[in-house]
Amino acid sequence: MDDINTIYYNNFGIAFQWKRCAAKDFKKIQLVFRNTGLFLTEKELFQFSNNIEKSIEKSCYCEDCKKNNYYKSLLLEAPNPQTSFAMSYAELKDMQDLLSGTLFQLGLDKMLKNFTIDNS
């Protein structure tokens, strides 16, 4: 774990940045969930988050199905249109948390970097 800077994690996956990588990939975020790894820009993370929101909105689960963790597969589009993931409602909610937490932490890090107090 010395090779990564963890951004956010939950029981479904982890988001991190590699400490050493090519200059062109320096700002990309590695998102790992299930047996999948995605290497995304911040813009792509926002797109993926929007795709998750749309998939959740399209799901036609009743409240009872949501509570009982009904496992009907829903299709989630990745930021690139060639890739999709089949997920249950519970997995979509976990993915939503992973992306929301990651984007929140990235925003917080930017804000703290921009508003640091110089003691000199």
Phi, psi and omega in degrees: 000000179286345183271357184231157169249108181291132177262309182198149175210156172217191182289351183262327184188191183216147173237132181206169173241141176287139177289325179236120176201173181300147182305322181291339181254008188302323183265001180284153181249133176269123179247121182237125178210151185049233176252033187234142173232132176238137180249103193236152171280169178297322178299317179293327175298317178297318179297316179298318178299317177297320178298322178296314179303315180296319179296320179293318179297322181285338182295137182249052178275137171281165182300325180296319179295321179296317181294322182272007176056047178302135190256044172287131181283136175244149181266127178244120178280134174283171179301330175266135188292349181279349187239135175223157178236137173267122183221154172280170178300317180298319178294321177299318179294321176295320178294320178300317178297317180300314180290317180298315179296321179295311181295322176298312182295320178298318178295318178297316178300318178297316181298315180295323178294321182284338184241035177285146181264127179270119183275004182270000000 
